[in-house]
């Protein structure tokens, strides 16, 4: 049993593309998710179901034709011989067992039902387009989530690297502290503080590793990758030029998003569909016209004529026209009209709600991008100062010129500055890219 896991890992690696084995870029993740994400696949199935429904609604415009037959046997053991007239011919029931067959060919066609059938076709076409837009919206949402998680992984990897460097420094300080204690230069309490600093630095590294693993788990879930599938990202550390890129105008981004985002177009089509459904509901008050035709034949074993003669004699055809005028329908049509009007009002509110949500989302990304960009510029200056100060404190501590409290305070200040710079760096990059993404551009980290 212990050999199964390595074998399964080899098989999984072989099934993955070469780039996936070396590390996933952001575009690799997006491409893979668009093909394998379960929700997107379900949406595509819904698109196909809509096409089938449209095909069915179009079929309602044409006549229907059906064939039916009935074959039966009868047995009357105690009945005396009787002559009866059936279908215009004399039939004897003296037979103990009788056999009868009938055949029918029926055609029906709804010529006019207020135009509801044609309107149903138009309505389904609108619904199919809405379903396609739902798929597009799912694809954009997946890309947005992937970008957020991908940036979090990259950010946490850099944070881990910073923590690892601080761990090396804490280890060096602890070793130097023990030497100074043995030489009588510092107290035992100072060594204990340095040891606590070392353990804290180790904890920070482990915590970063845990965060990376959790973000990877969430990203693998979006990609529909299994637990045993090896996974890592291969994104490059962004340069300052990309982070300091010009932030798009919120107003321009919103105007472009209104014209391109599928959730807005879907809401607009839902309004059109609600208007059409109201029109369909009102047509329920109109009369309907239908035509029908049938062709039938039969034969009976107790007849005095043979089967062929019976089939010739019993052949019959009919045709008819049906006109239906609704007079009182238990308030069904009036209720349908009222429900359609309520749905119409609701769809208009949904459209406005989606516009408001889009406006708020874009404004939030714009605020975040500007704020984090300014924070990044300030954080860079602060890190330089804290780095120089900490290096000086560390050197002075090794020479016995600074105590443990000064070193710990300098370390805390540097950690805070490094983390603030990294966070503002990646959050600026993410928010700028998402702002551009809402205007129709691709995410490019």
Secondary structure as GFF3:
##gff-version 3
##sequence-region A 1 445
A	DSSP	alpha_helix	4	15	.	.	.	ID=ss1
A	DSSP	alpha_helix	18	22	.	.	.	ID=ss2
A	DSSP	alpha_helix	26	36	.	.	.	ID=ss3
A	DSSP	alpha_helix	38	59	.	.	.	ID=ss4
A	DSSP	beta_strand	64	75	.	.	.	ID=ss5
A	DSSP	beta_strand	83	86	.	.	.	ID=ss6
A	DSSP	beta_strand	89	92	.	.	.	ID=ss7
A	DSSP	beta_strand	97	112	.	.	.	ID=ss8
A	DSSP	alpha_helix	116	182	.	.	.	ID=ss9
A	DSSP	alpha_helix	188	223	.	.	.	ID=ss10
A	DSSP	alpha_helix	240	243	.	.	.	ID=ss11
A	DSSP	alpha_helix	250	260	.	.	.	ID=ss12
A	DSSP	alpha_helix	262	282	.	.	.	ID=ss13
A	DSSP	three_ten_helix	283	285	.	.	.	ID=ss14
A	DSSP	beta_strand	288	300	.	.	.	ID=ss15
A	DSSP	alpha_helix	307	314	.	.	.	ID=ss16
A	DSSP	beta_strand	316	324	.	.	.	ID=ss17
A	DSSP	alpha_helix	332	398	.	.	.	ID=ss18
A	DSSP	alpha_helix	404	437	.	.	.	ID=ss19
###
